[in-house]
Amino acid sequence: MKAANLLTISFLLVVSVATFAAAGADVSGTWTTKVNVGGQNGAPTFVLKQTGQKLTGTYNGALGEVPVNGTLHGNKIVLEFQTSVGKVVYTGKVEAGNTKMEGTVDYGGQASGTFTGVKAAAIAKPKKGKSR
């Protein structure tokens, strides 16, 4: 009987992990990033909307404000947009909890570097209480 219970628990654990992995990350929201390209730093912002594995949104940074398209497969993210330097591609991974990402960025073959991103937290509403 114990073996049957252990088998059932193991099965449920596997199904739970598979379901979580299939659900993937949800990256909808505002992301503040830090980019390092050859010792030069930038801090662009992405506002992303996720529909399944498809991502749309905007990039706002040193290269202006432009539309972004991308994909999310599991925890692997790709963000792409066009600028005067050509096609810019951010490729990385979203960490568990969907609040951080990191990876590499390519500026149309002209330059490349690394990036880290943090998802903006919800704005905390003040607690109601007595004022003094």
The first five atom37 places (N, CA, C, CB, O) and aatype in JSON, in Angstrom:
{
  "aatype": [12, 11, 0, 0, 2, 10, 10, 16, 9, 15, 13, 10, 10, 19, 19, 15, 19, 0, 16, 13, 0, 0, 0, 7, 0, 3, 19, 15, 7, 16, 17, 16, 16, 11, 19, 2, 19, 7, 7, 5, 2, 7, 0, 14, 16, 13, 19, 10, 11, 5, 16, 7, 5, 11, 10, 16, 7, 16, 18, 2, 7, 0, 10, 7, 6, 19, 14, 19, 2, 7, 16, 10, 8, 7, 2, 11, 9, 19, 10, 6, 13, 5, 16, 15, 19, 7, 11, 19, 19, 18, 16, 7, 11, 19, 6, 0, 7, 2, 16, 11, 12, 6, 7, 16, 19, 3, 18, 7, 7, 5, 0, 15, 7, 16, 13, 16, 7, 19, 11, 0, 0, 0, 9, 0, 11, 14, 11, 11, 7, 11, 15, 1],
  "atom_mask": [
    [1, 1, 1, 1, 1],
    [1, 1, 1, 1, 1],
    [1, 1, 1, 1, 1],
    [1, 1, 1, 1, 1],
    [1, 1, 1, 1, 1],
    [1, 1, 1, 1, 1],
    [1, 1, 1, 1, 1],
    [1, 1, 1, 1, 1],
    [1, 1, 1, 1, 1],
    [1, 1, 1, 1, 1],
    [1, 1, 1, 1, 1],
    [1, 1, 1, 1, 1],
    [1, 1, 1, 1, 1],
    [1, 1, 1, 1, 1],
    [1, 1, 1, 1, 1],
    [1, 1, 1, 1, 1],
    [1, 1, 1, 1, 1],
    [1, 1, 1, 1, 1],
    [1, 1, 1, 1, 1],
    [1, 1, 1, 1, 1],
    [1, 1, 1, 1, 1],
    [1, 1, 1, 1, 1],
    [1, 1, 1, 1, 1],
    [1, 1, 1, 0, 1],
    [1, 1, 1, 1, 1],
    [1, 1, 1, 1, 1],
    [1, 1, 1, 1, 1],
    [1, 1, 1, 1, 1],
    [1, 1, 1, 0, 1],
    [1, 1, 1, 1, 1],
    [1, 1, 1, 1, 1],
    [1, 1, 1, 1, 1],
    [1, 1, 1, 1, 1],
    [1, 1, 1, 1, 1],
    [1, 1, 1, 1, 1],
    [1, 1, 1, 1, 1],
    [1, 1, 1, 1, 1],
    [1, 1, 1, 0, 1],
    [1, 1, 1, 0, 1],
    [1, 1, 1, 1, 1],
    [1, 1, 1, 1, 1],
    [1, 1, 1, 0, 1],
    [1, 1, 1, 1, 1],
    [1, 1, 1, 1, 1],
    [1, 1, 1, 1, 1],
    [1, 1, 1, 1, 1],
    [1, 1, 1, 1, 1],
    [1, 1, 1, 1, 1],
    [1, 1, 1, 1, 1],
    [1, 1, 1, 1, 1],
    [1, 1, 1, 1, 1],
    [1, 1, 1, 0, 1],
    [1, 1, 1, 1, 1],
    [1, 1, 1, 1, 1],
    [1, 1, 1, 1, 1],
    [1, 1, 1, 1, 1],
    [1, 1, 1, 0, 1],
    [1, 1, 1, 1, 1],
    [1, 1, 1, 1, 1],
    [1, 1, 1, 1, 1],
    [1, 1, 1, 0, 1],
    [1, 1, 1, 1, 1],
    [1, 1, 1, 1, 1],
    [1, 1, 1, 0, 1],
    [1, 1, 1, 1, 1],
    [1, 1, 1, 1, 1],
    [1, 1, 1, 1, 1],
    [1, 1, 1, 1, 1],
    [1, 1, 1, 1, 1],
    [1, 1, 1, 0, 1],
    [1, 1, 1, 1, 1],
    [1, 1, 1, 1, 1],
    [1, 1, 1, 1, 1],
    [1, 1, 1, 0, 1],
    [1, 1, 1, 1, 1],
    [1, 1, 1, 1, 1],
    [1, 1, 1, 1, 1],
    [1, 1, 1, 1, 1],
    [1, 1, 1, 1, 1],
    [1, 1, 1, 1, 1],
    [1, 1, 1, 1, 1],
    [1, 1, 1, 1, 1],
    [1, 1, 1, 1, 1],
    [1, 1, 1, 1, 1],
    [1, 1, 1, 1, 1],
    [1, 1, 1, 0, 1],
    [1, 1, 1, 1, 1],
    [1, 1, 1, 1, 1],
    [1, 1, 1, 1, 1],
    [1, 1, 1, 1, 1],
    [1, 1, 1, 1, 1],
    [1, 1, 1, 0, 1],
    [1, 1, 1, 1, 1],
    [1, 1, 1, 1, 1],
    [1, 1, 1, 1, 1],
    [1, 1, 1, 1, 1],
    [1, 1, 1, 0, 1],
    [1, 1, 1, 1, 1],
    [1, 1, 1, 1, 1],
    [1, 1, 1, 1, 1],
    [1, 1, 1, 1, 1],
    [1, 1, 1, 1, 1],
    [1, 1, 1, 0, 1],
    [1, 1, 1, 1, 1],
    [1, 1, 1, 1, 1],
    [1, 1, 1, 1, 1],
    [1, 1, 1, 1, 1],
    [1, 1, 1, 0, 1],
    [1, 1, 1, 0, 1],
    [1, 1, 1, 1, 1],
    [1, 1, 1, 1, 1],
    [1, 1, 1, 1, 1],
    [1, 1, 1, 0, 1],
    [1, 1, 1, 1, 1],
    [1, 1, 1, 1, 1],
    [1, 1, 1, 1, 1],
    [1, 1, 1, 0, 1],
    [1, 1, 1, 1, 1],
    [1, 1, 1, 1, 1],
    [1, 1, 1, 1, 1],
    [1, 1, 1, 1, 1],
    [1, 1, 1, 1, 1],
    [1, 1, 1, 1, 1],
    [1, 1, 1, 1, 1],
    [1, 1, 1, 1, 1],
    [1, 1, 1, 1, 1],
    [1, 1, 1, 1, 1],
    [1, 1, 1, 1, 1],
    [1, 1, 1, 0, 1],
    [1, 1, 1, 1, 1],
    [1, 1, 1, 1, 1],
    [1, 1, 1, 1, 1]
  ],
  "atom_positions": [
    [[0.82, -1.2, 0.0], [0.0, 0.0, 0.0], [0.87, 1.26, 0.0], [-0.94, 0.0, 1.21], [0.55, 2.24, -0.68]],
    [[1.95, 1.24, 0.75], [2.83, 2.4, 0.8], [3.43, 2.68, -0.57], [3.94, 2.19, 1.83], [3.58, 3.84, -0.95]],
    [[3.78, 1.63, -1.3], [4.35, 1.8, -2.64], [3.34, 2.48, -3.57], [4.78, 0.44, -3.22], [3.72, 3.32, -4.38]],
    [[2.06, 2.12, -3.46], [1.02, 2.73, -4.31], [0.87, 4.22, -3.97], [-0.33, 2.0, -4.12], [0.73, 5.05, -4.87]],
    [[0.91, 4.55, -2.68], [0.82, 5.97, -2.28], [2.03, 6.76, -2.77], [0.72, 6.08, -0.75], [1.88, 7.88, -3.25]],
    [[3.2, 6.16, -2.66], [4.42, 6.82, -3.12], [4.37, 7.03, -4.64], [5.66, 5.99, -2.74], [4.78, 8.08, -5.14]],
    [[3.86, 6.04, -5.36], [3.73, 6.15, -6.81], [2.75, 7.26, -7.18], [3.27, 4.81, -7.41], [3.0, 8.03, -8.11]],
    [[1.62, 7.35, -6.46], [0.63, 8.39, -6.72], [1.21, 9.78, -6.45], [-0.63, 8.16, -5.86], [1.01, 10.7, -7.24]],
    [[1.9, 9.92, -5.34], [2.5, 11.21, -5.0], [3.55, 11.6, -6.04], [3.14, 11.16, -3.58], [3.62, 12.75, -6.46]],
    [[4.36, 10.64, -6.45], [5.39, 10.91, -7.47], [4.74, 11.35, -8.78], [6.26, 9.66, -7.72], [5.21, 12.29, -9.41]],
    [[3.67, 10.69, -9.18], [2.96, 11.04, -10.41], [2.42, 12.47, -10.33], [1.81, 10.05, -10.67], [2.57, 13.24, -11.27]],
    [[1.79, 12.81, -9.21], [1.22, 14.15, -9.05], [2.31, 15.21, -9.07], [0.42, 14.24, -7.75], [2.11, 16.3, -9.62]],
    [[3.44, 14.91, -8.48], [4.56, 15.86, -8.49], [5.05, 16.09, -9.91], [5.7, 15.35, -7.6], [5.3, 17.23, -10.3]],
    [[5.19, 15.03, -10.69], [5.65, 15.15, -12.08], [4.64, 15.96, -12.89], [5.85, 13.75, -12.71], [5.04, 16.83, -13.67]],
    [[3.36, 15.69, -12.73], [2.33, 16.42, -13.46], [2.35, 17.89, -13.07], [0.94, 15.81, -13.18], [2.21, 18.76, -13.94]],
    [[2.52, 18.2, -11.79], [2.57, 19.59, -11.32], [3.75, 20.33, -11.93], [2.65, 19.64, -9.8], [3.59, 21.46, -12.39]],
    [[4.92, 19.71, -11.94], [6.11, 20.34, -12.51], [5.93, 20.54, -14.01], [7.37, 19.49, -12.23], [6.28, 21.6, -14.53]],
    [[5.39, 19.56, -14.7], [5.17, 19.69, -16.14], [4.17, 20.8, -16.45], [4.67, 18.36, -16.72], [4.35, 21.55, -17.41]],
    [[3.12, 20.91, -15.66], [2.13, 21.97, -15.85], [2.76, 23.33, -15.65], [0.95, 21.78, -14.9], [2.5, 24.25, -16.42]],
    [[3.58, 23.48, -14.61], [4.25, 24.75, -14.34], [5.18, 25.11, -15.49], [5.04, 24.69, -13.02], [5.21, 26.25, -15.94]],
    [[5.96, 24.13, -15.97], [6.89, 24.38, -17.07], [6.15, 24.76, -18.34], [7.77, 23.16, -17.32], [6.61, 25.63, -19.08]],
    [[5.01, 24.12, -18.6], [4.24, 24.42, -19.81], [3.65, 25.82, -19.74], [3.13, 23.39, -20.0], [3.51, 26.49, -20.76]],
    [[3.3, 26.26, -18.53], [2.71, 27.59, -18.38], [3.72, 28.67, -18.73], [2.21, 27.79, -16.95], [3.34, 29.72, -19.24]],
    [[5.01, 28.43, -18.48], [6.05, 29.38, -18.81], [5.96, 30.64, -17.99], [0.0, 0.0, 0.0], [5.15, 30.75, -17.06]],
    [[6.79, 31.58, -18.34], [6.85, 32.85, -17.64], [5.78, 33.79, -18.18], [8.24, 33.49, -17.78], [5.3, 33.63, -19.3]],
    [[5.41, 34.76, -17.38], [4.52, 35.84, -17.83], [5.31, 37.13, -17.67], [3.16, 35.88, -17.01], [5.59, 37.56, -16.56]],
    [[5.68, 37.73, -18.78], [6.53, 38.92, -18.74], [5.78, 40.21, -19.04], [7.66, 38.76, -19.71], [6.4, 41.25, -19.23]],
    [[4.45, 40.16, -19.08], [3.68, 41.38, -19.32], [3.99, 42.4, -18.23], [2.16, 41.07, -19.37], [4.04, 42.06, -17.04]],
    [[4.19, 43.64, -18.64], [4.45, 44.71, -17.67], [5.62, 45.57, -18.1], [0.0, 0.0, 0.0], [6.11, 45.48, -19.22]],
    [[6.06, 46.4, -17.16], [7.16, 47.34, -17.41], [8.46, 46.77, -16.86], [6.86, 48.72, -16.77], [8.51, 46.31, -15.72]],
    [[9.49, 46.8, -17.68], [10.82, 46.29, -17.32], [11.85, 47.4, -17.42], [11.21, 45.11, -18.23], [11.94, 48.08, -18.44]],
    [[12.62, 47.59, -16.37], [13.74, 48.51, -16.37], [14.99, 47.68, -16.6], [13.83, 49.34, -15.03], [15.25, 46.72, -15.87]],
    [[15.78, 48.03, -17.61], [16.96, 47.24, -17.92], [18.23, 48.07, -17.78], [16.86, 46.67, -19.33], [18.21, 49.3, -17.84]],
    [[19.33, 47.37, -17.61], [20.66, 47.96, -17.63], [21.43, 47.25, -18.71], [21.38, 47.86, -16.23], [21.5, 46.02, -18.74]],
    [[22.02, 48.03, -19.61], [22.73, 47.48, -20.75], [24.19, 47.94, -20.68], [22.07, 47.92, -22.1], [24.46, 49.1, -20.36]],
    [[25.12, 47.02, -20.97], [26.53, 47.35, -21.04], [27.04, 46.91, -22.39], [27.33, 46.69, -19.88], [27.01, 45.73, -22.72]],
    [[27.51, 47.88, -23.18], [28.03, 47.6, -24.51], [29.41, 48.24, -24.6], [27.08, 48.15, -25.65], [29.54, 49.45, -24.72]],
    [[30.44, 47.41, -24.52], [31.81, 47.92, -24.63], [32.14, 48.98, -23.6], [0.0, 0.0, 0.0], [32.82, 49.95, -23.92]],
    [[31.67, 48.82, -22.39], [31.95, 49.79, -21.33], [30.99, 50.97, -21.28], [0.0, 0.0, 0.0], [31.06, 51.78, -20.36]],
    [[30.11, 51.09, -22.25], [29.1, 52.14, -22.23], [27.81, 51.56, -21.69], [28.89, 52.76, -23.64], [27.41, 50.46, -22.06]],
    [[27.16, 52.31, -20.81], [25.96, 51.82, -20.14], [24.73, 52.58, -20.58], [26.12, 51.92, -18.63], [24.8, 53.75, -20.96]],
    [[23.59, 51.9, -20.52], [22.3, 52.5, -20.8], [21.26, 51.89, -19.89], [0.0, 0.0, 0.0], [21.5, 50.85, -19.26]],
    [[20.1, 52.53, -19.82], [19.03, 52.04, -18.94], [17.67, 52.18, -19.63], [19.03, 52.82, -17.61], [16.83, 52.95, -19.18]],
    [[17.45, 51.43, -20.71], [16.16, 51.52, -21.4], [15.04, 50.84, -20.62], [16.27, 50.91, -22.77], [15.26, 50.03, -19.72]],
    [[13.83, 51.21, -20.99], [12.62, 50.62, -20.41], [11.84, 49.9, -21.5], [11.74, 51.7, -19.71], [11.69, 50.41, -22.61]],
    [[11.36, 48.71, -21.18], [10.47, 47.97, -22.06], [9.1, 47.88, -21.41], [11.03, 46.55, -22.37], [9.0, 47.63, -20.21]],
    [[8.05, 48.1, -22.18], [6.68, 47.82, -21.73], [6.19, 46.7, -22.64], [5.73, 49.12, -21.8], [6.06, 46.88, -23.85]],
    [[5.92, 45.54, -22.03], [5.6, 44.35, -22.8], [4.2, 43.84, -22.53], [6.61, 43.25, -22.51], [3.68, 43.96, -21.42]],
    [[3.6, 43.27, -23.56], [2.32, 42.58, -23.45], [2.51, 41.19, -24.03], [1.16, 43.37, -24.18], [3.02, 41.04, -25.14]],
    [[2.11, 40.19, -23.26], [2.28, 38.81, -23.69], [0.94, 38.19, -24.05], [2.95, 37.99, -22.59], [-0.03, 38.28, -23.29]],
    [[0.89, 37.56, -25.22], [-0.27, 36.79, -25.66], [0.27, 35.42, -26.08], [-1.06, 37.5, -26.84], [0.81, 35.27, -27.17]],
    [[0.11, 34.44, -25.2], [0.72, 33.14, -25.46], [2.22, 33.28, -25.45], [0.0, 0.0, 0.0], [2.81, 33.72, -24.46]],
    [[2.86, 32.89, -26.56], [4.32, 33.02, -26.67], [4.73, 34.29, -27.39], [4.89, 31.82, -27.4], [5.93, 34.57, -27.5]],
    [[3.77, 35.06, -27.88], [4.05, 36.27, -28.64], [4.15, 37.48, -27.7], [2.96, 36.51, -29.7], [3.34, 37.63, -26.78]],
    [[5.15, 38.32, -27.94], [5.34, 39.54, -27.17], [5.26, 40.76, -28.08], [6.69, 39.52, -26.43], [5.78, 40.74, -29.2]],
    [[4.6, 41.81, -27.61], [4.57, 43.09, -28.29], [4.78, 44.16, -27.23], [3.21, 43.3, -29.08], [4.63, 43.91, -26.04]],
    [[5.11, 45.36, -27.68], [5.28, 46.45, -26.72], [6.13, 47.56, -27.27], [0.0, 0.0, 0.0], [6.17, 47.8, -28.48]],
    [[6.83, 48.26, -26.35], [7.68, 49.37, -26.75], [9.02, 49.33, -26.01], [6.96, 50.7, -26.47], [9.13, 48.84, -24.89]],
    [[10.02, 49.86, -26.69], [11.35, 50.13, -26.13], [11.44, 51.63, -25.99], [12.53, 49.54, -27.03], [11.03, 52.34, -26.91]],
    [[11.96, 52.13, -24.88], [12.19, 53.56, -24.71], [13.56, 53.73, -24.07], [11.06, 54.22, -23.83], [13.77, 53.36, -22.92]],
    [[14.49, 54.3, -24.84], [15.85, 54.48, -24.34], [16.65, 55.38, -25.26], [0.0, 0.0, 0.0], [16.08, 56.22, -25.96]],
    [[17.96, 55.21, -25.24], [18.87, 56.06, -26.02], [18.6, 56.0, -27.52], [20.3, 55.65, -25.75], [18.95, 56.92, -28.25]],
    [[17.98, 54.93, -27.98], [17.68, 54.79, -29.41], [16.29, 55.3, -29.76], [17.8, 53.34, -29.82], [15.82, 55.09, -30.88]],
    [[15.62, 55.97, -28.82], [14.29, 56.5, -29.06], [13.21, 55.62, -28.48], [0.0, 0.0, 0.0], [13.47, 54.74, -27.65]],
    [[11.99, 55.86, -28.92], [10.85, 55.02, -28.52], [10.35, 54.32, -29.77], [9.71, 55.87, -27.84], [9.93, 54.96, -30.73]],
    [[10.42, 52.98, -29.74], [10.06, 52.2, -30.92], [9.26, 50.97, -30.53], [11.33, 51.77, -31.69], [9.35, 50.5, -29.39]],
    [[8.46, 50.44, -31.47], [7.71, 49.22, -31.19], [8.63, 48.0, -31.09], [6.66, 48.99, -32.28], [9.65, 47.92, -31.77]],
    [[8.25, 47.07, -30.23], [9.01, 45.85, -29.99], [8.14, 44.64, -30.31], [9.52, 45.79, -28.52], [6.94, 44.65, -30.04]],
    [[8.74, 43.62, -30.89], [8.11, 42.31, -31.08], [9.04, 41.27, -30.51], [7.79, 42.02, -32.59], [10.26, 41.48, -30.44]],
    [[8.48, 40.15, -30.09], [9.34, 39.11, -29.56], [8.59, 37.83, -29.3], [0.0, 0.0, 0.0], [7.41, 37.68, -29.63]],
    [[9.32, 36.9, -28.68], [8.75, 35.61, -28.33], [9.25, 35.2, -26.95], [9.1, 34.54, -29.38], [10.28, 35.66, -26.47]],
    [[8.48, 34.31, -26.34], [8.86, 33.72, -25.07], [8.53, 32.23, -25.16], [8.13, 34.41, -23.86], [7.36, 31.85, -25.25]],
    [[9.56, 31.42, -25.13], [9.4, 29.96, -25.16], [9.97, 29.43, -23.84], [10.14, 29.3, -26.42], [11.18, 29.42, -23.65]],
    [[9.07, 28.99, -22.94], [9.54, 28.59, -21.6], [10.08, 29.81, -20.9], [0.0, 0.0, 0.0], [9.35, 30.77, -20.64]],
    [[11.38, 29.8, -20.58], [11.98, 30.98, -19.95], [12.93, 31.71, -20.92], [12.74, 30.57, -18.68], [13.65, 32.61, -20.5]],
    [[12.94, 31.33, -22.2], [13.82, 31.95, -23.18], [13.08, 33.07, -23.89], [14.34, 30.91, -24.2], [12.05, 32.86, -24.52]],
    [[13.64, 34.28, -23.78], [12.99, 35.47, -24.34], [13.84, 36.06, -25.46], [12.75, 36.52, -23.25], [15.07, 36.08, -25.38]],
    [[13.17, 36.55, -26.5], [13.8, 37.28, -27.59], [12.96, 38.53, -27.85], [13.93, 36.39, -28.9], [11.75, 38.43, -28.06]],
    [[13.61, 39.7, -27.82], [12.95, 40.97, -28.11], [13.68, 41.61, -29.28], [12.94, 41.92, -26.86], [14.91, 41.67, -29.3]],
    [[12.91, 42.11, -30.28], [13.51, 42.69, -31.47], [12.83, 44.01, -31.81], [13.43, 41.72, -32.65], [11.62, 44.17, -31.63]],
    [[13.64, 44.95, -32.32], [13.08, 46.21, -32.82], [14.04, 46.85, -33.8], [12.77, 47.18, -31.65], [15.24, 46.56, -33.78]],
    [[13.51, 47.73, -34.66], [14.29, 48.42, -35.68], [14.63, 49.83, -35.21], [13.52, 48.47, -37.02], [13.79, 50.53, -34.65]],
    [[15.87, 50.25, -35.45], [16.3, 51.61, -35.16], [17.2, 52.09, -36.3], [17.05, 51.69, -33.79], [17.38, 51.39, -37.3]],
    [[17.76, 53.27, -36.14], [18.67, 53.81, -37.15], [19.95, 52.98, -37.27], [19.02, 55.26, -36.82], [20.62, 53.03, -38.31]],
    [[20.3, 52.2, -36.23], [21.5, 51.35, -36.29], [21.17, 49.99, -36.88], [22.11, 51.18, -34.89], [22.06, 49.15, -37.05]],
    [[19.91, 49.76, -37.2], [19.49, 48.47, -37.74], [18.64, 47.72, -36.74], [0.0, 0.0, 0.0], [18.04, 48.3, -35.84]],
    [[18.59, 46.42, -36.93], [17.77, 45.56, -36.07], [18.51, 45.3, -34.77], [17.43, 44.21, -36.79], [19.66, 44.87, -34.77]],
    [[17.84, 45.56, -33.65], [18.39, 45.31, -32.32], [17.7, 44.09, -31.75], [18.21, 46.56, -31.37], [16.47, 43.98, -31.79]],
    [[18.49, 43.14, -31.22], [17.94, 41.89, -30.7], [18.46, 41.64, -29.29], [18.29, 40.71, -31.64], [19.66, 41.53, -29.07]],
    [[17.53, 41.54, -28.36], [17.82, 41.13, -26.99], [17.46, 39.65, -26.88], [17.03, 42.0, -25.93], [16.34, 39.26, -27.21]],
    [[18.39, 38.82, -26.42], [18.17, 37.39, -26.25], [18.57, 37.02, -24.83], [18.96, 36.56, -27.29], [19.68, 37.31, -24.4]],
    [[17.66, 36.36, -24.1], [18.01, 36.03, -22.73], [17.09, 35.02, -22.1], [0.0, 0.0, 0.0], [16.33, 34.32, -22.77]],
    [[17.17, 34.97, -20.77], [16.35, 34.06, -19.98], [15.65, 34.83, -18.88], [17.2, 32.91, -19.39], [16.22, 35.75, -18.28]],
    [[14.4, 34.44, -18.63], [13.62, 35.01, -17.54], [13.78, 34.08, -16.34], [12.1, 35.19, -17.93], [13.6, 32.87, -16.46]],
    [[14.13, 34.66, -15.2], [14.33, 33.86, -14.0], [13.0, 33.46, -13.37], [15.18, 34.62, -12.98], [11.97, 34.08, -13.64]],
    [[13.05, 32.43, -12.54], [11.85, 31.98, -11.81], [11.26, 33.17, -11.07], [12.18, 30.82, -10.82], [11.99, 34.0, -10.54]],
    [[9.97, 33.24, -11.03], [9.29, 34.36, -10.38], [8.93, 35.46, -11.37], [0.0, 0.0, 0.0], [8.18, 36.37, -11.04]],
    [[9.47, 35.38, -12.58], [9.14, 36.32, -13.66], [9.41, 37.77, -13.33], [7.7, 36.17, -14.03], [8.72, 38.66, -13.83]],
    [[10.42, 38.04, -12.48], [10.72, 39.42, -12.12], [12.1, 39.87, -12.55], [10.59, 39.59, -10.65], [12.45, 41.04, -12.39]],
    [[12.9, 38.96, -13.1], [14.25, 39.31, -13.57], [14.54, 38.59, -14.87], [15.32, 38.95, -12.5], [14.05, 37.49, -15.12]],
    [[15.34, 39.24, -15.71], [15.82, 38.59, -16.93], [17.24, 39.08, -17.2], [14.89, 38.9, -18.14], [17.65, 40.15, -16.74]],
    [[17.99, 38.28, -17.96], [19.33, 38.68, -18.34], [19.73, 37.96, -19.61], [20.35, 38.38, -17.21], [19.19, 36.9, -19.95]],
    [[20.69, 38.57, -20.32], [21.13, 37.96, -21.55], [22.06, 38.86, -22.33], [0.0, 0.0, 0.0], [22.8, 39.66, -21.75]],
    [[22.01, 38.73, -23.66], [22.88, 39.49, -24.54], [22.04, 40.37, -25.46], [23.78, 38.55, -25.36], [20.85, 40.13, -25.67]],
    [[22.69, 41.39, -26.0], [22.02, 42.29, -26.94], [22.95, 42.52, -28.12], [21.64, 43.64, -26.25], [24.16, 42.69, -27.96]],
    [[22.36, 42.52, -29.32], [23.12, 42.75, -30.55], [22.52, 43.96, -31.26], [23.1, 41.49, -31.47], [21.32, 44.01, -31.52]],
    [[23.37, 44.93, -31.58], [22.93, 46.15, -32.25], [23.25, 46.07, -33.73], [23.59, 47.38, -31.62], [24.2, 46.7, -34.21]],
    [[22.45, 45.31, -34.46], [22.57, 45.22, -35.91], [23.93, 44.78, -36.4], [0.0, 0.0, 0.0], [24.34, 45.17, -37.49]],
    [[24.65, 43.99, -35.63], [25.97, 43.56, -36.02], [27.05, 44.61, -35.82], [0.0, 0.0, 0.0], [28.23, 44.35, -36.06]],
    [[26.66, 45.8, -35.38], [27.6, 46.9, -35.17], [28.29, 46.81, -33.8], [26.87, 48.24, -35.29], [29.46, 47.16, -33.66]],
    [[27.54, 46.33, -32.81], [28.06, 46.22, -31.44], [27.21, 45.2, -30.7], [28.04, 47.61, -30.7], [26.09, 44.9, -31.1]],
    [[27.77, 44.68, -29.61], [27.01, 43.74, -28.79], [27.4, 43.93, -27.33], [27.26, 42.27, -29.25], [28.43, 44.53, -27.01]],
    [[26.56, 43.4, -26.45], [26.81, 43.54, -25.02], [25.88, 42.65, -24.22], [0.0, 0.0, 0.0], [25.35, 41.67, -24.72]],
    [[25.71, 43.03, -22.97], [24.87, 42.26, -22.07], [23.79, 43.16, -21.47], [25.72, 41.61, -20.95], [23.91, 44.38, -21.46]],
    [[22.74, 42.51, -20.97], [21.69, 43.26, -20.3], [21.14, 42.48, -19.12], [20.56, 43.6, -21.28], [21.21, 41.25, -19.07]],
    [[20.6, 43.22, -18.16], [19.82, 42.65, -17.07], [18.55, 43.48, -16.99], [20.61, 42.64, -15.69], [18.56, 44.67, -17.29]],
    [[17.46, 42.86, -16.58], [16.19, 43.57, -16.48], [15.44, 43.17, -15.23], [0.0, 0.0, 0.0], [15.52, 42.03, -14.77]],
    [[14.72, 44.14, -14.68], [13.9, 43.91, -13.5], [12.49, 44.41, -13.79], [14.5, 44.63, -12.24], [12.3, 45.53, -14.27]],
    [[11.52, 43.56, -13.5], [10.12, 43.93, -13.72], [9.68, 44.88, -12.61], [9.21, 42.67, -13.75], [9.91, 44.64, -11.43]],
    [[9.03, 45.95, -13.02], [8.56, 46.94, -12.05], [7.51, 46.34, -11.14], [7.99, 48.18, -12.76], [6.6, 45.64, -11.59]],
    [[7.63, 46.6, -9.86], [6.66, 46.11, -8.89], [5.4, 46.96, -8.96], [7.25, 46.13, -7.45], [5.44, 48.12, -9.37]],
    [[4.3, 46.36, -8.57], [3.05, 47.1, -8.53], [3.18, 48.25, -7.54], [1.86, 46.17, -8.14], [3.83, 48.12, -6.5]],
    [[2.57, 49.34, -7.86], [2.64, 50.5, -6.96], [1.82, 50.19, -5.73], [2.12, 51.8, -7.67], [0.63, 49.86, -5.8]],
    [[2.47, 50.31, -4.59], [1.79, 50.02, -3.33], [0.82, 51.15, -2.99], [2.82, 49.82, -2.18], [1.17, 52.33, -3.05]],
    [[-0.39, 50.76, -2.64], [-1.38, 51.75, -2.24], [-1.22, 52.03, -0.75], [-2.82, 51.26, -2.56], [-0.99, 51.1, 0.03]],
    [[-1.35, 53.29, -0.35], [-1.21, 53.6, 1.08], [-2.33, 52.94, 1.88], [-1.21, 55.12, 1.31], [-3.47, 52.83, 1.42]],
    [[-1.98, 52.52, 3.08], [-2.97, 51.9, 3.96], [-3.88, 52.97, 4.55], [-2.28, 51.1, 5.08], [-3.45, 54.07, 4.88]],
    [[-5.14, 52.6, 4.67], [-6.1, 53.52, 5.28], [-5.93, 53.45, 6.78], [-7.57, 53.18, 4.87], [-5.72, 52.37, 7.33]],
    [[-6.01, 54.54, 7.43], [-5.87, 54.56, 8.88], [-6.13, 55.95, 9.4], [0.0, 0.0, 0.0], [-6.46, 56.87, 8.65]],
    [[-5.98, 56.09, 10.68], [-6.19, 57.38, 11.3], [-5.01, 58.28, 11.02], [-6.41, 57.23, 12.8], [-3.86, 57.86, 11.11]],
    [[-5.3, 59.52, 10.68], [-4.22, 60.49, 10.5], [-4.12, 61.33, 11.75], [-4.45, 61.38, 9.24], [-5.12, 61.6, 12.4]],
    [[-2.93, 61.73, 12.07], [-2.7, 62.5, 13.31], [-2.25, 63.87, 13.01], [-1.69, 61.83, 14.18], [-2.02, 64.66, 13.92]]
  ]
}
